[in-house]
């Protein structure tokens, strides 16, 4: 069956940015908003349970389940790239960490000729977004839709990590999003009353009954419809039904760093030579589409733990079931929190002006899995702990390309990891920072033998070999449709696709460079600004018509 529908604004993708754009436009204007989501509804209660994150990230349910092409810098390994395919996008399956990055991240964007993206500009948006547990301050909002929490108590191993960092001479910070974010500290989470609060929950939930908001789930965008250099709608598929969606005002793509460039190229917008290779008619030669991708790359330092204080206690099936029930029914108990309680922002070189490494500590094994009651665990006790560390501002860049002209084919993803010599040197320094912290006396009661990288990996060469063989994505890809004024820029400062009218992009793909943090918060902020821009354009159109 083929049908045609119409709206003033069509938003494609309901993730960290798209949910903000659609929810705010519907709430603050009379415009008819159509939101398209390739995945299903987020009704499964397990989406709300923080400790289910690992299963959601690594499972095929609600996940595009992408992998990169063989990565030359990683010995030809292919890395896993989960991307949310559900209402709320990746915010429904991510680790819920809320970090905003450094002021210098955003000031560098403004210095590239992008007005409206400096630190003072984005801070004002963050304050409107946040419902921070500490209330309203100069640096935080207390009344925004995105509620943020910090756990009142932490695992003794997480406390040992903070104490050991202080022993090693690193500062302590009370707020990774505050005036002095460097050093050891505790993370804020997008958890409210013991339950995940995704972008869909924060921005779409309060507006779900508005008559001017229509949400189509399980609906794939096949291509953007173009007429005389203007985006006028989309060709969609919902099951076996073909839908033509017409936009009176604007189309906003919020499909993410992987799917936004894919959709543009399938629509004939992108590098002309690459489109021609796949038999796609070129509507607009835009060579930067899919180019310039960046991602965070992590390595782990892991130890056995001498005391039974880790998450291993929770992972016996009967105990896990009890914890899950507590979380589902009451929003309490160990499953109502995420174990990534503590972390650090450190410098690989003391001469640097700002931190360039981020660490996440977890009081459990990296191979943790639910086990059957009374079955003996592998190893003496099965207890362990580890920390991830990654370079926040890598130099290496990759790309997103089409595998074919078939929208069902996953795109060809190249992370380009460790193609810059500087990047592996920073990661190597990160491993040594973690080893230094774990060697402090605060860990003496807990620390067993080092499991990863292991005692044999000491020299620069040995560590580099181990990093290339073991590093993994942090799942923070950005930059495939960068804002800018250069020849490879895809979007301008107001998020318009260059050379196409009526088409904007609002997601992590527009970031000119990777932020020094987890990427959910910056992507939400991009959605906030996109909503402001579209609302202003709609208001201007109404005023012009009234005149």
C-alpha positions in Angstrom: 0.0 0.0 0.0 1.2 3.5 -0.8 0.1 6.6 1.2 1.0 10.3 1.4 1.1 12.2 4.7 2.0 15.8 5.4 3.5 17.9 8.2 5.1 21.2 8.7 8.3 19.8 10.1 9.6 16.2 9.7 12.3 14.9 12.1 14.0 11.7 11.2 15.4 9.9 14.3 14.3 10.1 17.9 17.6 9.9 19.7 19.5 12.3 21.9 18.9 15.3 19.6 15.9 14.2 17.5 13.7 13.7 20.6 14.6 17.2 21.7 13.8 18.8 18.3 10.5 17.1 17.9 9.3 17.4 21.4 10.1 21.1 21.7 8.7 22.2 18.4 5.4 20.4 19.2 5.3 21.9 22.7 6.3 25.5 21.7 4.5 26.0 18.4 1.3 25.0 16.6 3.4 23.4 13.8 2.4 19.8 12.8 5.5 17.7 13.7 6.1 14.2 12.2 8.8 12.1 14.0 10.2 9.1 12.2 11.9 6.3 14.1 13.3 3.1 12.4 13.0 1.1 15.7 10.1 0.3 17.9 8.5 1.9 21.0 10.5 1.9 24.2 7.7 0.1 26.2 9.8 -2.8 27.4 10.4 -2.1 31.1 13.9 -3.4 30.9 14.9 -0.2 29.1 14.4 1.6 32.4 16.6 -0.6 34.5 20.1 1.0 34.6 22.0 -2.3 35.2 20.5 -3.7 32.0 22.7 -1.4 29.9 25.3 -4.1 29.1 22.7 -6.4 27.7 21.1 -3.6 25.7 24.4 -2.4 24.3 25.6 -5.9 23.3 22.2 -7.4 22.2 20.5 -7.2 18.8 17.2 -6.0 20.4 16.8 -2.3 19.7 20.2 -2.1 18.2 21.6 -1.5 14.7 24.5 -3.7 15.7 27.1 -2.2 13.4 30.7 -3.2 12.9 33.5 -1.4 11.3 35.5 -2.5 8.3 38.9 -4.1 9.2 40.9 -1.4 10.9 44.5 -1.1 9.7 45.6 0.6 12.9 44.2 -2.3 15.0 45.7 -5.2 13.1 42.7 -5.6 10.8 40.2 -6.1 13.6 36.6 -5.1 13.1 35.1 -3.1 16.1 31.6 -3.3 17.4 29.5 -0.1 17.0 26.1 -0.4 18.8 23.6 2.3 17.8 20.1 2.5 19.3 17.3 1.4 17.1 14.3 2.3 19.3 12.4 5.4 20.5 15.1 7.4 22.2 17.9 6.1 20.0 21.2 5.4 21.7 20.0 7.3 24.8 17.8 4.3 25.5 20.7 1.8 25.6 23.8 3.9 26.5 25.7 4.1 29.8 23.7 7.1 30.9 26.9 9.1 31.8 26.3 12.9 31.6 29.5 14.8 30.8 29.5 18.0 28.8 33.2 18.5 27.9 35.6 21.4 28.3 34.9 25.0 27.5 37.8 24.9 25.1 36.0 22.2 23.1 33.3 24.6 22.2 35.4 27.8 22.0 37.4 26.0 19.3 34.2 25.4 17.3 33.4 29.1 17.5 37.0 30.0 16.4 36.4 28.0 13.3 33.8 30.5 12.1 30.8 28.9 13.8 28.9 31.7 15.7 26.6 30.4 18.4 28.7 27.5 19.4 31.2 29.0 21.9 31.2 27.9 25.6 29.0 30.7 26.8 26.4 29.9 24.1 26.3 26.2 24.8 26.4 26.6 28.6 23.1 28.6 28.4 21.6 25.6 26.5 22.9 23.1 29.0 21.3 25.0 31.9 17.9 24.9 30.1 18.3 21.1 29.5 19.3 20.0 32.9 17.3 19.0 36.0 20.5 18.7 38.0 20.5 17.0 41.4 22.4 20.0 42.9 19.7 22.5 41.7 20.2 25.7 39.7 23.6 27.3 39.8 25.7 29.4 37.4 26.9 26.1 35.8 23.8 23.9 36.0 20.0 24.0 35.5 17.8 22.6 38.2 14.4 22.6 36.4 15.1 21.2 33.0 13.5 18.0 31.5 16.7 15.9 31.6 16.9 14.9 35.2 20.4 14.1 36.5 21.4 12.1 39.5 24.5 11.1 41.5 24.5 8.0 43.6 24.6 8.8 47.4 27.0 6.0 48.2 29.5 4.0 46.1 31.2 0.6 46.2 34.3 0.5 48.4 36.4 -0.2 45.3 35.2 2.9 43.6 36.1 4.8 46.8 39.5 3.2 46.7 39.9 4.4 43.1 39.3 8.0 44.2 41.6 7.7 47.2 44.3 6.1 45.2 44.2 8.9 42.7 44.7 11.4 45.5 47.6 9.4 46.7 49.1 9.6 43.2 48.9 13.3 43.3 45.8 13.9 41.1 43.3 16.5 42.2 39.7 15.7 43.4 36.8 17.3 41.7 33.2 17.5 43.0 31.8 18.0 39.5 33.1 16.8 36.2 30.8 19.4 34.6 31.9 22.2 37.0 34.5 24.9 37.0 37.4 22.6 37.8 36.6 19.2 36.1 40.2 17.8 36.2 41.1 14.9 38.4 39.2 12.1 40.3 35.5 12.3 40.8 32.0 10.8 40.5 29.8 10.9 37.4 26.3 12.3 36.9 23.8 10.0 35.3 20.6 10.4 33.3 18.8 8.4 35.9 15.7 9.6 37.7 14.3 7.9 40.8 16.3 4.7 40.0 15.2 4.5 36.4 16.9 5.5 33.1 15.5 8.7 31.7 16.2 8.6 28.0 15.8 11.5 25.6 12.4 10.0 24.6 11.4 9.9 28.3 12.6 13.5 28.9 11.4 15.2 25.7 8.7 13.1 24.1 7.0 11.6 27.1 5.6 14.9 28.4 4.3 15.8 24.9 3.1 12.4 23.7 -0.6 13.5 23.7 -0.2 16.7 21.8 -2.4 16.7 18.7 0.4 18.3 16.7 3.0 15.5 17.3 2.7 12.3 15.3 5.3 9.5 15.9 5.8 6.8 13.4 7.9 3.9 14.7 9.3 0.9 12.9 9.5 3.2 9.9 12.7 3.5 7.8 13.6 6.6 5.9 14.7 5.5 2.4 15.7 8.9 0.9 15.1 12.6 1.1 12.8 13.9 -1.6 14.3 16.9 -3.4 12.7 19.4 -5.8 14.7 22.3 -7.3 17.4 22.1 -4.7 15.0 22.0 -1.7 14.1 19.1 0.6 10.3 18.6 0.4 9.9 15.4 2.3 11.0 11.7 2.5 10.3 8.4 1.1 9.5 6.0 3.9 8.8 2.3 4.4 6.8 0.9 7.3 6.6 -2.9 6.9 5.4 -3.5 3.4 3.8 0.0 3.1 5.4 2.8 1.2 4.8 6.2 2.6 5.5 9.6 1.1 5.9 12.2 3.8 5.8 15.8 2.6 7.2 18.7 4.7 5.8 22.2 4.3 8.6 23.8 6.1 11.7 21.8 7.0 13.2 18.3 7.2 15.6 17.7 10.1 17.9 14.6 10.0 18.8 13.2 13.4 19.8 9.7 12.4 23.2 9.9 14.0 26.8 9.7 12.8 26.3 6.5 10.8 22.8 6.8 9.4 22.6 10.5 8.6 25.4 10.4 6.0 24.0 7.1 4.7 20.6 8.7 4.1 22.1 11.8 2.5 24.1 9.6 0.1 21.1 7.4 -0.7 19.3 10.7 -1.6 22.0 11.8 -4.0 23.7 14.2 -1.7 27.4 13.4 -1.1 30.7 12.8 -2.9 29.8 12.6 -6.6 32.3 9.9 -7.5 31.2 7.6 -4.6 27.5 8.0 -5.5 28.3 7.2 -9.1 30.1 4.0 -8.1 26.8 2.8 -6.7 24.6 4.0 -9.5 23.0 6.8 -7.5 22.0 10.0 -9.4 23.9 13.0 -8.0 21.6 15.8 -6.9 24.2 17.7 -5.0 28.0 17.0 -5.0 29.0 17.5 -1.3 32.3 15.8 -0.8 32.4 16.0 3.0 29.4 13.7 3.6 30.7 10.7 5.5 34.2 12.1 5.9 36.1 13.1 9.1 34.6 10.6 11.6 36.2 10.5 15.0 35.5 8.1 17.9 36.9 7.5 21.4 39.1 4.3 21.6 39.5 2.7 25.0 41.9 0.2 26.7 41.4 -1.5 30.0 43.6 -2.2 33.0 42.1 -5.0 35.0 43.0 -6.8 38.3 41.9 -9.7 40.3 40.2 -8.6 43.6 41.2 -10.3 46.8 37.9 -9.5 48.6 34.3 -10.4 47.6 33.0 -6.8 47.2 32.5 -6.6 43.4 29.5 -7.0 41.1 30.3 -10.7 41.0 28.1 -11.1 44.1 25.1 -9.7 42.2 25.6 -11.9 39.1 24.3 -15.2 40.5 21.0 -15.7 38.7 18.8 -15.8 41.8 20.3 -12.6 43.2 20.2 -10.9 39.8 16.5 -11.7 39.5 15.8 -10.3 42.9 17.7 -7.1 42.1 15.9 -6.8 38.8 12.5 -7.1 40.5 13.5 -4.4 43.0 14.5 -2.1 40.2 11.4 -2.7 38.1 8.9 -2.4 40.9 10.5 0.3 43.2 13.4 1.9 41.4 15.7 0.7 44.2 18.4 -1.9 44.8 21.7 -2.6 43.0 20.1 -2.9 39.5 18.7 0.7 39.8 22.1 2.1 39.4 25.0 1.8 36.9 28.3 0.6 38.4 30.4 3.2 36.6 30.4 5.4 39.6 33.8 6.9 39.6 36.2 8.1 37.0 38.9 10.6 36.2 40.0 13.3 33.7 43.8 13.3 33.5 46.6 14.6 31.4 48.9 12.3 29.5 51.6 15.0 29.7 51.8 17.5 32.6 52.7 20.2 30.1 49.2 20.1 28.5 46.8 23.0 29.3 43.8 20.6 29.7 43.1 17.0 30.4 43.2 14.7 27.4 42.4 11.4 29.0 39.1 10.1 30.5 38.8 7.1 32.8 35.8 5.0 33.9 36.2 2.7 36.9 34.0 -0.4 37.4 34.0 -2.7 40.5 33.7 -5.9 38.5 35.3 -7.9 35.7 35.2 -6.9 32.1 33.9 -10.4 31.3 31.2 -10.3 33.9 28.1 -12.5 33.1 25.2 -13.9 35.0 25.9 -17.4 36.3 23.7 -20.1 37.7 23.3 -20.5 41.5 25.8 -22.7 43.2 27.9 -23.3 40.1 31.6 -22.7 40.8 32.9 -19.6 39.0 36.0 -19.6 36.9 39.0 -18.4 38.9 39.5 -18.6 42.6 36.5 -16.3 43.5 35.6 -14.6 40.2 36.1 -11.2 41.6 37.9 -8.4 39.9 37.9 -4.7 39.0 39.0 -2.6 36.0 39.2 0.8 34.6 38.8 2.0 31.0 40.8 4.9 29.7 40.7 6.7 26.4 42.1 9.7 24.6 39.5 12.4 24.5 40.7 14.4 21.4 42.2 11.9 19.0 43.8 13.1 15.8 42.8 10.0 13.7 39.7 10.3 11.5 37.7 7.8 9.5 34.7 7.7 7.2 31.2 6.4 6.5 30.6 5.1 3.0 27.8 3.3 1.2 28.2 -0.5 0.8 25.5 -0.4 -1.9 22.5 1.6 -3.0 20.2 -0.7 -1.0 19.0 1.1 2.2 18.9 -2.2 4.0 22.7 -2.7 3.6 24.6 -1.4 6.5 27.1 1.3 5.6 30.8 0.7 5.4 32.3 2.2 8.6 36.0 3.0 9.0 37.0 4.4 12.3 40.5 5.1 11.2 41.8 4.4 14.7 45.4 4.9 15.6 46.3 6.2 12.1 48.0 9.2 13.8 51.2 8.2 15.7 50.3 10.6 18.5 47.1 8.7 19.4 48.8 5.5 20.5 51.3 7.4 22.6 48.5 9.1 24.5 46.8 5.7 25.1 50.0 4.2 26.2 50.4 7.1 28.7 46.8 6.4 29.9 47.7 2.7 30.7 50.6 3.9 32.8 48.4 6.5 34.6 46.0 3.7 35.6 48.8 1.4 36.7 50.1 4.2 38.8 46.7 4.7 40.5 46.1 0.9 41.1 49.6 0.6 42.6 48.7 3.0 45.5 48.2 1.8 49.1 44.5 2.5 48.9 44.2 -0.6 46.7 46.4 -2.8 48.9 43.4 -4.6 50.6 41.8 -5.3 47.3 44.4 -5.6 44.6 45.2 -9.1 43.2 47.4 -9.8 40.1 47.1 -7.6 37.0 45.1 -9.5 34.4 45.2 -6.9 31.6 47.6 -5.9 30.0 49.5 -8.3 32.3 52.9 -8.1 33.8 54.7 -9.0 30.5 53.6 -5.7 28.8 56.0 -3.1 30.1 58.0 -1.6 27.3 56.5 1.0 24.9 56.6 -1.6 22.1 54.9 -4.3 24.1 52.2 -1.9 25.3 51.6 -0.6 21.7 51.2 -4.2 20.5 48.8 -4.9 23.2 46.8 -1.7 22.6 46.4 -2.5 18.9 45.3 -6.0 19.7 42.8 -5.1 22.4 41.5 -1.5 22.1 37.8 -1.1 21.7 35.4 1.6 20.7 33.7 3.7 23.4 30.7 4.1 21.0 31.1 7.9 20.7 31.3 8.4 16.9 30.9 12.0 15.6 31.8 14.2 12.8 30.5 12.6 9.6 28.6 15.7 8.5 30.7 18.4 10.1 29.8 22.0 10.6 32.3 24.5 9.1 33.3 26.9 6.4 35.9 24.6 4.8 35.5 22.6 1.6 34.6 19.4 3.4 32.0 21.0 5.7 28.5 19.6 5.2 26.5 21.9 7.5 26.8 25.6 8.4 26.5 27.1 11.9 22.7 27.0 11.7 22.8 23.3 10.8 21.6 23.7 7.2 23.0 21.2 4.7 25.1 23.4 2.5 23.5 23.8 -0.9 20.1 22.3 0.0 17.2 24.4 1.2 14.8 23.2 3.9 17.2 20.5 5.2 19.1 20.6 8.5 21.0 18.0 10.5 20.8 17.8 14.3 22.9 15.0 15.7 26.5 14.1 16.6 27.5 14.0 13.0 27.7 17.8 12.8 30.4 18.1 15.5 33.5 19.7 14.0 35.7 17.8 16.5 35.1 15.2 19.2 34.3 16.7 22.6 36.3 15.8 25.7 33.5 13.7 27.2 30.8 11.1 26.7 28.8 12.4 23.7 25.1 12.1 24.9 25.1 15.5 26.6 26.7 17.4 23.7 24.3 15.7 21.3 21.3 16.7 23.4 22.7 20.3 23.4 22.9 20.2 19.6 19.2 19.2 19.5 18.4 22.1 21.8 20.0 24.6 19.5 18.4 23.0 16.4 15.0 23.3 18.1 15.7 27.0 18.7 16.7 27.5 15.1 13.6 25.7 13.6 11.2 27.4 16.0 12.7 30.8 15.1 12.3 30.0 11.4 8.7 28.9 11.9 7.9 32.1 13.9 9.4 34.2 11.2 7.4 32.5 8.5 4.2 33.0 10.5 5.0 36.7 11.1 5.7 37.1 7.4 2.4 35.5 6.4 0.5 37.7 8.9 2.1 40.8 7.4 
